Structures are given as C-alpha cells and as structure tokens.
Amino acid sequence: MVERMSKYVHLTLGGFCVALGLIGAVLPVLPTTGFLILAAFFFTKGSPRLRMWLLDHAHFGPLIRNWEETGAIPRRIKILSISMMAASFVICLILGLPAYVLIAQAVLMSAGAAYILTRPDR
C-alpha cells in the first residue's frame, strides 16, 4: 500500500511540475526546463511511460537528457534563465513591491543564478 501511495504522490508531483513547466513556456518568470527536469525525476517512480514521453519530446527531451547525463546547462539556456530572473526582478522593482520581498527575491535569485553559472555548458 505504501508503494502504491508513493507511486501516486510521484505521479501527482510530476504532473504538477509538467503543468508549471508548460506555464513557464509562456510566462518568462517560471523556469520551464527546471520544472520539466523535476517532472522527469518524479516520473521515474510515478510513471515510466510519462518519463519516456518527456525524454522523447523533440524540444525538451534533449535538455533533460543532457542534464541527466552530464549535469550540463547549455549556454543559451543559462543566458535566458538569468535574463528572465533579472527582468522579473526589475518588474518587481517597477511595481513597487515591499523591500523585504525584493531582498528575499534578490537573495533567492542570486543563489539560483550562482547555481546555474557553476554548471558546465556541455
């Protein structure tokens, strides 16, 4: 029973990550590739069929496979990711969000950018 419950939890989390990834494909503030990599991870235990669907996807499959095999993030994706982080921070500045939100956002985005920059390109 625990194994079955674990499968459904992983399947649900994978589906949630795919949904966020698809939203991120049209909204620049969400990281599409990151959510799809997470979805592939969750589908490993939740649905091998959906995992293969992600890996066989013409656009996202190579990025996920590259990440799984080498831990690499292509330079183009690095530039795009960090640019989107910067753009969303500027939008928050323009919107006049409170200082504590901007500080938290700056810290978290800096950590994310540092992680992205330390990954190999290929």
ZADO-1210 file (C-alpha; in nm, 4 decimals, padded with zeros to 6 digits):
<atoms>
<atom x="00.0000" y="00.0000" z="00.0000" code="MET" pos="1"/>
<atom x="00.2856" y="00.2409" z="00.0822" code="VAL" pos="2"/>
<atom x="00.4458" y="00.1634" z="-00.2536" code="GLU" pos="3"/>
<atom x="00.1210" y="00.2366" z="-00.4357" code="ARG" pos="4"/>
<atom x="00.0754" y="00.5630" z="-00.2443" code="MET" pos="5"/>
<atom x="00.4350" y="00.6611" z="-00.3270" code="SER" pos="6"/>
<atom x="00.3647" y="00.5985" z="-00.6953" code="LYS" pos="7"/>
<atom x="00.0616" y="00.8294" z="-00.6893" code="TYR" pos="8"/>
<atom x="00.2488" y="01.1002" z="-00.4988" code="VAL" pos="9"/>
<atom x="00.5340" y="01.0888" z="-00.7530" code="HIS" pos="10"/>
<atom x="00.2853" y="01.0867" z="-01.0417" code="LEU" pos="11"/>
<atom x="00.0994" y="01.3873" z="-00.8972" code="THR" pos="12"/>
<atom x="00.4198" y="01.5819" z="-00.8329" code="LEU" pos="13"/>
<atom x="00.5419" y="01.5008" z="-01.1843" code="GLY" pos="14"/>
<atom x="00.2153" y="01.6204" z="-01.3358" code="GLY" pos="15"/>
<atom x="00.2288" y="01.9386" z="-01.1279" code="PHE" pos="16"/>
<atom x="00.5848" y="02.0060" z="-01.2494" code="CYS" pos="17"/>
<atom x="00.4830" y="01.9494" z="-01.6120" code="VAL" pos="18"/>
<atom x="00.1964" y="02.1966" z="-01.5661" code="ALA" pos="19"/>
<atom x="00.4337" y="02.4551" z="-01.4170" code="LEU" pos="20"/>
<atom x="00.6804" y="02.3892" z="-01.6983" code="GLY" pos="21"/>
<atom x="00.4121" y="02.4471" z="-01.9608" code="LEU" pos="22"/>
<atom x="00.3058" y="02.7690" z="-01.7888" code="ILE" pos="23"/>
<atom x="00.6725" y="02.8682" z="-01.7819" code="GLY" pos="24"/>
<atom x="00.6901" y="02.8193" z="-02.1576" code="ALA" pos="25"/>
<atom x="00.4636" y="03.1230" z="-02.1988" code="VAL" pos="26"/>
<atom x="00.5449" y="03.3200" z="-01.8823" code="LEU" pos="27"/>
<atom x="00.9063" y="03.4303" z="-01.8552" code="PRO" pos="28"/>
<atom x="00.9056" y="03.4244" z="-01.4740" code="VAL" pos="29"/>
<atom x="00.8890" y="03.0439" z="-01.4449" code="LEU" pos="30"/>
<atom x="01.1807" y="02.8158" z="-01.5369" code="PRO" pos="31"/>
<atom x="01.0390" y="02.5690" z="-01.7899" code="THR" pos="32"/>
<atom x="01.3406" y="02.3402" z="-01.8133" code="THR" pos="33"/>
<atom x="01.3883" y="02.3124" z="-01.4373" code="GLY" pos="34"/>
<atom x="01.0299" y="02.2040" z="-01.3812" code="PHE" pos="35"/>
<atom x="01.0500" y="01.9500" z="-01.6635" code="LEU" pos="36"/>
<atom x="01.3715" y="01.8047" z="-01.5196" code="ILE" pos="37"/>
<atom x="01.1913" y="01.7709" z="-01.1857" code="LEU" pos="38"/>
<atom x="00.8950" y="01.6101" z="-01.3620" code="ALA" pos="39"/>
<atom x="01.1247" y="01.3520" z="-01.5244" code="ALA" pos="40"/>
<atom x="01.2691" y="01.2763" z="-01.1792" code="PHE" pos="41"/>
<atom x="00.9230" y="01.2263" z="-01.0255" code="PHE" pos="42"/>
<atom x="00.8018" y="01.0210" z="-01.3220" code="PHE" pos="43"/>
<atom x="01.0942" y="00.7816" z="-01.2697" code="THR" pos="44"/>
<atom x="00.8979" y="00.6353" z="-00.9780" code="LYS" pos="45"/>
<atom x="00.5481" y="00.7506" z="-01.0717" code="GLY" pos="46"/>
<atom x="00.5107" y="00.6730" z="-01.4422" code="SER" pos="47"/>
<atom x="00.7940" y="00.5407" z="-01.6594" code="PRO" pos="48"/>
<atom x="00.5670" y="00.5916" z="-01.9635" code="ARG" pos="49"/>
<atom x="00.5317" y="00.9660" z="-01.8944" code="LEU" pos="50"/>
<atom x="00.9037" y="00.9884" z="-01.8241" code="ARG" pos="51"/>
<atom x="00.9777" y="00.8437" z="-02.1682" code="MET" pos="52"/>
<atom x="00.7256" y="01.0861" z="-02.3207" code="TRP" pos="53"/>
<atom x="00.9253" y="01.3746" z="-02.1705" code="LEU" pos="54"/>
<atom x="01.2596" y="01.2286" z="-02.2781" code="LEU" pos="55"/>
<atom x="01.1310" y="01.1686" z="-02.6319" code="ASP" pos="56"/>
<atom x="00.9899" y="01.5211" z="-02.6649" code="HIS" pos="57"/>
<atom x="01.1561" y="01.6936" z="-02.9609" code="ALA" pos="58"/>
<atom x="01.2226" y="02.0227" z="-02.7815" code="HIS" pos="59"/>
<atom x="01.2596" y="01.9388" z="-02.4120" code="PHE" pos="60"/>
<atom x="01.3910" y="01.5821" z="-02.4335" code="GLY" pos="61"/>
<atom x="01.7495" y="01.6714" z="-02.5308" code="PRO" pos="62"/>
<atom x="01.7740" y="01.9280" z="-02.2482" code="LEU" pos="63"/>
<atom x="01.6520" y="01.6760" z="-01.9906" code="ILE" pos="64"/>
<atom x="01.8800" y="01.4001" z="-02.1217" code="ARG" pos="65"/>
<atom x="02.1772" y="01.6376" z="-02.1255" code="ASN" pos="66"/>
<atom x="02.1080" y="01.7329" z="-01.7645" code="TRP" pos="67"/>
<atom x="02.0709" y="01.3710" z="-01.6520" code="GLU" pos="68"/>
<atom x="02.3837" y="01.2534" z="-01.8314" code="GLU" pos="69"/>
<atom x="02.6241" y="01.5408" z="-01.7651" code="THR" pos="70"/>
<atom x="02.4603" y="01.7911" z="-01.5297" code="GLY" pos="71"/>
<atom x="02.5159" y="02.0499" z="-01.8027" code="ALA" pos="72"/>
<atom x="02.3028" y="02.3511" z="-01.8902" code="ILE" pos="73"/>
<atom x="02.3529" y="02.4884" z="-02.2429" code="PRO" pos="74"/>
<atom x="02.4946" y="02.8413" z="-02.2501" code="ARG" pos="75"/>
<atom x="02.1875" y="02.9736" z="-02.4332" code="ARG" pos="76"/>
<atom x="01.9613" y="02.8414" z="-02.1555" code="ILE" pos="77"/>
<atom x="02.1899" y="02.9899" z="-01.8888" code="LYS" pos="78"/>
<atom x="02.1716" y="03.3324" z="-02.0516" code="ILE" pos="79"/>
<atom x="01.7954" y="03.3072" z="-02.0969" code="LEU" pos="80"/>
<atom x="01.7389" y="03.1922" z="-01.7373" code="SER" pos="81"/>
<atom x="01.9467" y="03.4649" z="-01.5785" code="ILE" pos="82"/>
<atom x="01.7998" y="03.7283" z="-01.8111" code="SER" pos="83"/>
<atom x="01.4476" y="03.6259" z="-01.7105" code="MET" pos="84"/>
<atom x="01.5436" y="03.6412" z="-01.3426" code="MET" pos="85"/>
<atom x="01.6796" y="03.9922" z="-01.3904" code="ALA" pos="86"/>
<atom x="01.3733" y="04.1001" z="-01.5893" code="ALA" pos="87"/>
<atom x="01.1321" y="03.9712" z="-01.3269" code="SER" pos="88"/>
<atom x="01.3313" y="04.1495" z="-01.0539" code="PHE" pos="89"/>
<atom x="01.3141" y="04.4759" z="-01.2496" code="VAL" pos="90"/>
<atom x="00.9384" y="04.4303" z="-01.2943" code="ILE" pos="91"/>
<atom x="00.9012" y="04.3824" z="-00.9185" code="CYS" pos="92"/>
<atom x="01.1044" y="04.6989" z="-00.8609" code="LEU" pos="93"/>
<atom x="00.8825" y="04.8930" z="-01.1013" code="ILE" pos="94"/>
<atom x="00.5697" y="04.7563" z="-00.9333" code="LEU" pos="95"/>
<atom x="00.6994" y="04.8888" z="-00.6023" code="GLY" pos="96"/>
<atom x="00.6941" y="04.5672" z="-00.4051" code="LEU" pos="97"/>
<atom x="00.7972" y="04.5952" z="-00.0393" code="PRO" pos="98"/>
<atom x="01.1683" y="04.5946" z="00.0429" code="ALA" pos="99"/>
<atom x="01.1536" y="04.2590" z="00.2259" code="TYR" pos="100"/>
<atom x="01.0085" y="04.0947" z="-00.0874" code="VAL" pos="101"/>
<atom x="01.2769" y="04.2479" z="-00.3074" code="LEU" pos="102"/>
<atom x="01.5517" y="04.1411" z="-00.0662" code="ILE" pos="103"/>
<atom x="01.4195" y="03.7840" z="-00.0487" code="ALA" pos="104"/>
<atom x="01.3836" y="03.7762" z="-00.4257" code="GLN" pos="105"/>
<atom x="01.7369" y="03.9097" z="-00.4758" code="ALA" pos="106"/>
<atom x="01.8856" y="03.6512" z="-00.2378" code="VAL" pos="107"/>
<atom x="01.6976" y="03.3580" z="-00.3917" code="LEU" pos="108"/>
<atom x="01.7623" y="03.4661" z="-00.7494" code="MET" pos="109"/>
<atom x="02.1299" y="03.5219" z="-00.6742" code="SER" pos="110"/>
<atom x="02.1534" y="03.1702" z="-00.5332" code="ALA" pos="111"/>
<atom x="01.9744" y="03.0321" z="-00.8400" code="GLY" pos="112"/>
<atom x="02.1970" y="03.2284" z="-01.0768" code="ALA" pos="113"/>
<atom x="02.5103" y="03.1124" z="-00.8937" code="ALA" pos="114"/>
<atom x="02.3984" y="02.7512" z="-00.9255" code="TYR" pos="115"/>
<atom x="02.3211" y="02.7924" z="-01.2959" code="ILE" pos="116"/>
<atom x="02.6551" y="02.9596" z="-01.3641" code="LEU" pos="117"/>
<atom x="02.8510" y="02.6837" z="-01.1884" code="THR" pos="118"/>
<atom x="02.7034" y="02.4069" z="-01.4064" code="ARG" pos="119"/>
<atom x="02.9063" y="02.3024" z="-01.7112" code="PRO" pos="120"/>
<atom x="02.7909" y="02.4228" z="-02.0543" code="ASP" pos="121"/>
<atom x="02.8143" y="02.0798" z="-02.2175" code="ARG" pos="122"/>
</atoms>
